[in-house]
């Protein structure tokens, strides 16, 4: 990496060192706090029982908080594909941003540059597949919405970090708002599960509410200009394209 790390270690991590091969994912978060200083303190104070491996400041500087081979406490109750409680298999990156509860803003150019540099470093070091770069909302859609619809997923994909549906804008717009029939709706949620999202209703009291949250989370990542929680033909096409892209690149 061109950018150097600074260090401000957190005490909030598991003491047993994990194997390098067990690191499979990178998970992005935003801090969701007004004060960057308070966000840093929250991640290092033991009473808060939360942490991340890296913190990207508003000016793009990167703080190392937990050594990569140790398990940080950033993901919480989480699921992706056949993985549960993803802390043990992931590296967590917190990015300074006030989030939806305050003044949610674009991630600035310095932050984006640092996100790309850090992600490339981790991808190479741990052989992380490009479809294994995830948002907190991807792995916990019932309770998280970060890093949100302003996160630069498309730009990251151009740097081979994460995936993006490379579809013509005109085609997507022609399908926006067009309803799905019942069979297509079932197909959409089946393919969400195939893609990696948790879409089971076994332990959920209100599955319809969860489906809307799940759809919003999908849109925040892959249809960022319209997040309404309503699945339509555009969403289905995007999902089909994503699954096809993973298949041909696997």
HELIX and SHEET records of a PDB file:
HELIX    1   1 UNK A   20  UNK A   22  5                                   3    
HELIX    2   2 UNK A   36  UNK A   44  1                                   9    
HELIX    3   3 UNK A   46  UNK A   48  5                                   3    
HELIX    4   4 UNK A   86  UNK A   89  5                                   4    
HELIX    5   5 UNK A  109  UNK A  126  1                                  18    
HELIX    6   6 UNK A  130  UNK A  132  5                                   3    
HELIX    7   7 UNK A  136  UNK A  139  1                                   4    
HELIX    8   8 UNK A  153  UNK A  158  1                                   6    
HELIX    9   9 UNK A  169  UNK A  175  1                                   7    
HELIX   10  10 UNK A  182  UNK A  195  1                                  14    
HELIX   11  11 UNK A  207  UNK A  222  1                                  16    
HELIX   12  12 UNK A  233  UNK A  249  1                                  17    
SHEET    1   A 6 UNK A   5  UNK A   7  0                                        
SHEET    2   A 6 UNK A  62  UNK A  64  1                                        
SHEET    3   A 6 UNK A  54  UNK A  56 -1                                        
SHEET    4   A 6 UNK A  90  UNK A  95  1                                        
SHEET    5   A 6 UNK A  25  UNK A  30  1                                        
SHEET    6   A 6 UNK A 133  UNK A 135  1                                        
SHEET    1   B 2 UNK A  79  UNK A  80  0                                        
SHEET    2   B 2 UNK A  83  UNK A  84 -1                                        
END                                                                             
